[in-house]
Amino acid sequence: MSDEPNDGGIKLVMAVVRPDKLADVKQGLAEIGAPSLTVTNVSGRGSQPAKKGQWRGEEYTVDLHQKVKIECIVGDIPADDVVEAIREAAYTGEPGDGKIFVIDVEDAMQVRTGSSGPEAV
C-alpha cells in the first residue's frame, strides 16, 4: 500500500447534486484544497418523485429534475476526502440529494505544458 494519496494514481470524483447546493459544494472543496472542478447542467431522475404541474389548463408530469454534475480530478488529494466534502455540502436529507461516483483515471495530460500523469493534475 502506497503512502501517496489515491495510491499514487489519479481519480475522477463525479457528483450529481441539486443546483442550489453548488455554492456549498464549491466551498467544501475549497476548504480541503480541491478547488478545481468542472460543472455541467444536467437533468435526470432517480429516487426523487415526479412532480405534476399545470400549464394553460393541461396537466403535465416533470420526471426529469434539474441537477448539476460536478467533476473533480484529484491526484494529490485523497478521493475519499473529496467524496466526504461533497457529501456533507450537498446533504439535505430529502430524496434527490444526488449521487457521487469515483472512477480511476488511466492518464491525464496538461495541454499547455505537456505534463502527464499526476503532475498534469
Backbone as CSV, one residue per row, in Angstrom:
resi,resn,N_x,N_y,N_z,CA_x,CA_y,CA_z,C_x,C_y,C_z
1,MET,0.846,-1.184,0.000,0.000,0.000,0.000,0.883,1.236,0.000
2,SER,0.604,2.147,-0.881,1.382,3.369,-1.019,0.942,4.401,0.013
3,ASP,1.892,5.253,0.427,1.556,6.342,1.346,1.044,7.564,0.597
4,GLU,1.074,7.515,-0.746,0.606,8.630,-1.545,-0.916,8.622,-1.610
5,PRO,-1.529,9.818,-1.734,-2.986,9.858,-1.915,-3.383,9.051,-3.147
6,ASN,-4.494,8.352,-3.059,-5.035,7.549,-4.168,-4.029,6.525,-4.667
7,ASP,-3.128,6.075,-3.794,-2.080,5.110,-4.129,-1.244,5.576,-5.317
8,GLY,-1.047,6.885,-5.417,-0.228,7.453,-6.481,-0.947,7.615,-7.810
9,GLY,-2.223,7.257,-7.869,-2.986,7.350,-9.109,-3.816,8.617,-9.193
10,ILE,-4.600,8.685,-10.247,-5.493,9.819,-10.478,-6.922,9.295,-10.378
11,LYS,-7.778,10.047,-9.719,-9.185,9.672,-9.570,-10.075,10.783,-10.120
12,LEU,-11.187,10.382,-10.714,-12.235,11.302,-11.107,-13.370,11.127,-10.106
13,VAL,-13.692,12.186,-9.385,-14.844,12.176,-8.494,-15.938,12.944,-9.222
14,MET,-17.038,12.249,-9.509,-18.149,12.833,-10.245,-19.384,12.792,-9.357
15,ALA,-20.018,13.941,-9.209,-21.206,14.026,-8.366,-22.337,14.682,-9.146
16,VAL,-23.548,14.202,-8.930,-24.745,14.816,-9.487,-25.563,15.266,-8.290
17,VAL,-25.744,16.589,-8.154,-26.389,17.151,-6.968,-27.408,18.216,-7.357
18,ARG,-28.141,18.686,-6.364,-29.113,19.761,-6.566,-28.387,21.059,-6.943
19,PRO,-28.938,21.821,-7.882,-28.274,23.068,-8.290,-28.088,24.060,-7.144
20,ASP,-29.034,24.095,-6.220,-28.930,25.057,-5.122,-27.838,24.692,-4.112
21,LYS,-27.246,23.516,-4.226,-26.167,23.116,-3.319,-24.783,23.333,-3.929
22,LEU,-24.718,23.848,-5.177,-23.444,24.031,-5.860,-22.496,24.943,-5.087
23,ALA,-22.983,26.070,-4.601,-22.119,27.002,-3.856,-21.546,26.333,-2.609
24,ASP,-22.356,25.533,-1.920,-21.882,24.826,-0.728,-20.813,23.796,-1.090
25,VAL,-21.012,23.091,-2.214,-20.038,22.095,-2.653,-18.725,22.781,-3.026
26,LYS,-18.793,23.886,-3.762,-17.583,24.620,-4.118,-16.823,25.062,-2.877
27,GLN,-17.538,25.546,-1.886,-16.911,25.974,-0.633,-16.269,24.790,0.085
28,GLY,-16.971,23.669,0.146,-16.443,22.473,0.800,-15.179,21.958,0.124
29,LEU,-15.161,21.985,-1.212,-13.977,21.538,-1.944,-12.813,22.504,-1.738
30,ALA,-13.084,23.795,-1.722,-12.022,24.785,-1.494,-11.407,24.605,-0.108
31,GLU,-12.221,24.261,0.869,-11.730,24.086,2.251,-10.761,22.917,2.379
32,ILE,-10.900,21.895,1.528,-9.967,20.760,1.608,-8.834,20.877,0.596
33,GLY,-8.792,22.008,-0.124,-7.708,22.236,-1.072,-7.932,21.628,-2.438
34,ALA,-9.190,21.404,-2.813,-9.517,20.842,-4.130,-10.441,21.815,-4.867
35,PRO,-9.948,23.000,-5.233,-10.840,23.996,-5.835,-11.123,23.780,-7.314
36,SER,-10.331,22.936,-8.013,-10.518,22.741,-9.454,-11.687,21.799,-9.718
37,LEU,-12.614,22.253,-10.553,-13.764,21.417,-10.871,-14.370,21.850,-12.193
38,THR,-15.167,20.969,-12.747,-15.947,21.249,-13.947,-17.404,21.028,-13.582
39,VAL,-18.268,21.958,-13.998,-19.686,21.876,-13.662,-20.501,21.887,-14.951
40,THR,-21.463,20.970,-15.025,-22.346,20.869,-16.177,-23.783,20.822,-15.680
41,ASN,-24.679,21.554,-16.343,-26.100,21.460,-16.025,-26.652,20.215,-16.702
42,VAL,-27.315,19.363,-15.920,-27.886,18.123,-16.436,-29.297,17.951,-15.891
43,SER,-30.016,16.996,-16.433,-31.310,16.623,-15.867,-31.371,15.109,-15.818
44,GLY,-32.099,14.601,-14.861,-32.193,13.158,-14.714,-33.241,12.790,-13.679
45,ARG,-33.343,11.492,-13.458,-34.288,11.035,-12.440,-33.685,9.863,-11.695
46,GLY,-34.070,9.767,-10.464,-33.637,8.684,-9.597,-34.757,8.406,-8.628
47,SER,-34.473,8.505,-7.342,-35.492,8.222,-6.334,-36.387,9.417,-6.040
48,GLN,-36.026,10.595,-6.568,-36.839,11.788,-6.343,-38.160,11.644,-7.086
49,PRO,-39.292,11.875,-6.410,-40.585,11.659,-7.061,-40.856,12.665,-8.178
50,ALA,-41.681,12.248,-9.147,-42.097,13.137,-10.233,-43.028,14.215,-9.670
51,LYS,-43.030,15.366,-10.335,-43.909,16.465,-9.930,-44.949,16.673,-11.021
52,LYS,-46.172,16.942,-10.599,-47.243,17.243,-11.555,-47.433,18.751,-11.577
53,GLY,-47.702,19.266,-12.771,-47.943,20.694,-12.925,-49.060,20.923,-13.912
54,GLN,-49.433,22.193,-14.056,-50.475,22.536,-14.995,-50.033,23.785,-15.755
55,TRP,-50.255,23.763,-17.062,-49.917,24.896,-17.904,-50.995,25.057,-18.949
56,ARG,-51.607,26.226,-18.965,-52.704,26.518,-19.891,-53.802,25.455,-19.841
57,GLY,-54.101,25.027,-18.647,-55.185,24.075,-18.446,-54.821,22.623,-18.681
58,GLU,-53.613,22.359,-19.147,-53.183,20.988,-19.401,-52.271,20.520,-18.280
59,GLU,-52.508,19.306,-17.800,-51.658,18.748,-16.754,-50.442,18.068,-17.397
60,TYR,-49.297,18.228,-16.774,-48.081,17.582,-17.269,-47.288,17.043,-16.080
61,THR,-46.384,16.111,-16.365,-45.544,15.497,-15.338,-44.093,15.821,-15.622
62,VAL,-43.400,16.262,-14.581,-41.964,16.516,-14.682,-41.267,15.392,-13.930
63,ASP,-40.631,14.470,-14.683,-39.924,13.379,-14.017,-38.413,13.454,-14.239
64,LEU,-37.960,14.432,-15.017,-36.530,14.700,-15.151,-36.245,16.000,-14.408
65,HIS,-35.485,15.898,-13.341,-35.220,17.045,-12.475,-33.887,17.692,-12.831
66,GLN,-33.822,19.008,-12.706,-32.597,19.742,-12.989,-31.570,19.462,-11.899
67,LYS,-30.351,19.141,-12.329,-29.234,18.860,-11.420,-27.988,19.509,-11.989
68,VAL,-26.913,19.472,-11.222,-25.600,19.854,-11.737,-24.668,18.667,-11.550
69,LYS,-23.836,18.445,-12.570,-22.828,17.392,-12.481,-21.493,18.082,-12.212
70,ILE,-20.839,17.658,-11.155,-19.557,18.220,-10.749,-18.498,17.156,-10.970
71,GLU,-17.443,17.512,-11.692,-16.333,16.592,-11.930,-15.082,17.205,-11.340
72,CYS,-14.383,16.422,-10.542,-13.178,16.884,-9.865,-12.105,15.802,-10.028
73,ILE,-11.022,16.144,-10.701,-9.909,15.210,-10.896,-8.892,15.460,-9.791
74,VAL,-8.501,14.398,-9.086,-7.545,14.565,-7.979,-6.415,13.554,-8.087
75,GLY,-5.233,14.022,-7.757,-4.058,13.166,-7.714,-3.353,13.297,-6.377
76,ASP,-3.262,14.531,-5.883,-2.530,14.771,-4.644,-3.434,14.938,-3.428
77,ILE,-4.741,14.849,-3.627,-5.716,14.927,-2.536,-6.472,13.608,-2.530
78,PRO,-6.633,12.972,-1.368,-7.359,11.695,-1.334,-8.790,11.836,-1.871
79,ALA,-9.172,10.945,-2.769,-10.521,10.968,-3.337,-11.573,10.815,-2.242
80,ASP,-11.260,10.059,-1.191,-12.213,9.886,-0.091,-12.523,11.217,0.588
81,ASP,-11.526,12.105,0.696,-11.749,13.433,1.292,-12.666,14.272,0.409
82,VAL,-12.480,14.160,-0.907,-13.319,14.901,-1.848,-14.753,14.392,-1.773
83,VAL,-14.914,13.086,-1.745,-16.253,12.489,-1.641,-16.958,12.970,-0.377
84,GLU,-16.265,12.945,0.737,-16.873,13.355,2.002,-17.222,14.841,1.999
85,ALA,-16.367,15.678,1.424,-16.646,17.117,1.353,-17.897,17.378,0.511
86,ILE,-18.021,16.682,-0.608,-19.202,16.849,-1.460,-20.439,16.337,-0.750
87,ARG,-20.335,15.159,-0.125,-21.495,14.585,0.561,-22.006,15.501,1.664
88,GLU,-21.103,16.022,2.463,-21.518,16.914,3.555,-22.154,18.196,3.022
89,ALA,-21.583,18.751,1.959,-22.085,20.014,1.419,-23.408,19.858,0.679
90,ALA,-23.637,18.707,0.044,-24.839,18.506,-0.772,-26.009,17.914,0.007
91,TYR,-25.786,17.493,1.225,-26.802,16.769,2.002,-27.961,17.674,2.424
92,THR,-29.195,17.226,2.142,-30.397,17.866,2.687,-31.237,16.860,3.465
93,GLY,-31.019,15.568,3.206,-31.813,14.529,3.852,-33.069,14.169,3.090
94,GLU,-33.317,14.828,1.979,-34.508,14.580,1.173,-34.151,13.731,-0.045
95,PRO,-35.126,13.000,-0.614,-34.856,12.289,-1.869,-34.407,13.292,-2.935
96,GLY,-33.450,12.886,-3.749,-32.961,13.767,-4.802,-31.689,14.503,-4.448
97,ASP,-31.059,14.148,-3.317,-29.795,14.797,-2.938,-28.695,14.506,-3.947
98,GLY,-28.733,13.368,-4.615,-27.768,13.082,-5.666,-26.950,11.837,-5.414
99,LYS,-25.931,11.681,-6.240,-25.028,10.525,-6.169,-23.603,11.012,-6.399
100,ILE,-22.648,10.226,-5.894,-21.228,10.503,-6.085,-20.570,9.230,-6.593
101,PHE,-19.740,9.375,-7.620,-19.032,8.247,-8.210,-17.537,8.536,-8.189
102,VAL,-16.732,7.501,-7.965,-15.274,7.625,-8.016,-14.771,6.656,-9.083
103,ILE,-14.003,7.208,-10.031,-13.547,6.434,-11.182,-12.035,6.567,-11.299
104,ASP,-11.343,5.450,-11.545,-9.907,5.505,-11.809,-9.675,6.162,-13.165
105,VAL,-8.666,7.031,-13.220,-8.281,7.683,-14.468,-6.958,7.071,-14.909
106,GLU,-6.932,6.553,-16.116,-5.733,5.891,-16.618,-4.576,6.863,-16.783
107,ASP,-4.845,8.031,-17.340,-3.791,9.008,-17.560,-4.423,10.375,-17.750
108,ALA,-3.599,11.410,-17.640,-4.029,12.784,-17.880,-2.864,13.523,-18.513
109,MET,-3.175,14.517,-19.333,-2.120,15.334,-19.931,-2.547,16.787,-19.897
110,GLN,-1.643,17.642,-19.439,-1.906,19.072,-19.426,-1.548,19.632,-20.799
111,VAL,-2.493,20.310,-21.429,-2.311,20.804,-22.787,-1.164,21.811,-22.867
112,ARG,-1.124,22.761,-21.947,-0.146,23.837,-22.019,1.284,23.353,-21.874
113,THR,1.541,22.464,-20.890,2.918,22.061,-20.593,3.308,20.716,-21.164
114,GLY,2.326,19.894,-21.485,2.632,18.541,-21.942,2.898,17.574,-20.803
115,SER,2.777,18.032,-19.546,2.947,17.148,-18.396,1.902,16.066,-18.439
116,SER,2.281,14.870,-17.969,1.294,13.794,-17.948,1.325,13.120,-16.583
117,GLY,0.319,12.273,-16.360,0.203,11.579,-15.080,-0.257,12.523,-13.984
118,PRO,0.032,12.175,-12.720,-0.400,13.004,-11.594,0.123,14.449,-11.656
119,GLU,1.261,14.664,-12.324,1.799,16.032,-12.439,0.888,16.924,-13.282
120,ALA,0.118,16.331,-14.176,-0.777,17.099,-15.032,-2.007,17.593,-14.288
121,VAL,-2.304,16.939,-13.198,-3.491,17.292,-12.432,-3.152,18.436,-11.517
